[in-house]
């Protein structure tokens, strides 16, 4: 998300860093660049105007005029205004009401409400240790009920089964009764959507809200919908007393205009953002960290959190001890490292969270999911002996491995060269450096990738 906006603003930010002084004359071009970047990102025009007024007023104030590093101060101003635009401090998601805590999801068809319901359930189960009941009131699309039932099983939540012939409000009321009987902490109600806003949809959502007394009414919106997302947000905000917004499919939106517009239009905070199709691809939304990423400064905090959550510490310790004992790095070890990278979205996804000054030019060369899967397929095509003793792999074996993996011999050669480079690096991991690595693992800090 925000790839295009980040690229444009990063160039603007870089041009400012060396400025010795900022005046109304030389800031005009920079402000114009910022304005064009926001408009190209599909940010709503009223939002752009308000944002630019705030930036201009602060940029020409004494804060910048008297600074020894006015370029850096201007970057800080952009950051602060972006944070304010997206809602200020992180909104969070508190569960302070008497259980069951009811969460109502509303939005247009295709926004991803059903999958978001399951992702939210998983987050509540894993991050908050809550018992969650999922219920679907989308009787117009029976497949939606079956879909949510299957997703509930995948994420470890309970599902409230109902007759598709029942009225949506009745299903919601029965689900609430079941949540109370079953002593569930949270009830998530997935509502029906339409391809467009209509009165029947709004009335149905209001009735479900009334019978459940929902504590959170979250508007689920497709980040790629652009200005349509803004119009839908206005309509739902007028029909329901929304408490927050969930942005979905943010990983597929290079512009990010919806994220910068919806908060301002609805007046409600963005509480979660969907960043992929997997059940765990839902993150709490933090305006400060998102603003940092938009300006090309990365999000190292998110990177550390991801490594701590998904890295296999036991595997890293096993590998480090293996090297400490003088045993060589083989293809079994490389396969384990590739699988960890794939689990975390690939090297490109990790580099996206680092500052652009660090990754400039490297991200484009970083292997994606397809590359990692191809490399794993090549290793799987090797015999156990070949994985342990890579030196055995001659020309005929390379052709056999390529045929088994469905790739070209050149792909096998490329992987072997990468492996040899890693082997040489591993040989340098001796003595004090390796002891420090083992010490950091014992201390509970996140392990690095090889």
Secondary structure, DSSP 8 states (H G I E B T S, - for coil): --HHHHHHHHHHHHHHHT-S---HHHHHHHHHHHHHHHHHTT--HHHHHHHHHHHHHHHTSHHHHT-TTHHHHHHHHHHHHHHHHTTSS-------SSSSEEEEEE--TTS-HHHHHHHHHHHHHHHS---EEEEE--TT-HHHHHHHHHHHHHHT-EEE---TTS-HHHHHHHHHHHHHHTT-SEEEEE----SS--HHHHHHHHHHHHHHT-SEEEEEEEGGGTHHHHHHHHHHHHHS---EEEEE-GGG-SS-HHHHHHHHHH---EEEEE-SSSTT-EEE--HHHHHHHHTT---HHHHHHHHHHHS-HHHHHHHHHHHHTT----HHHHHHHHHHHHHTT-HHHHHTTS-HHHHTTTGGGS--HHHHHHHHHHHHTS-HHHHH-GGG--HHHHHHHHHHHTS-HHHHHHHHHHHHHHHHHHHT--THHHHHHHHHHHTT------
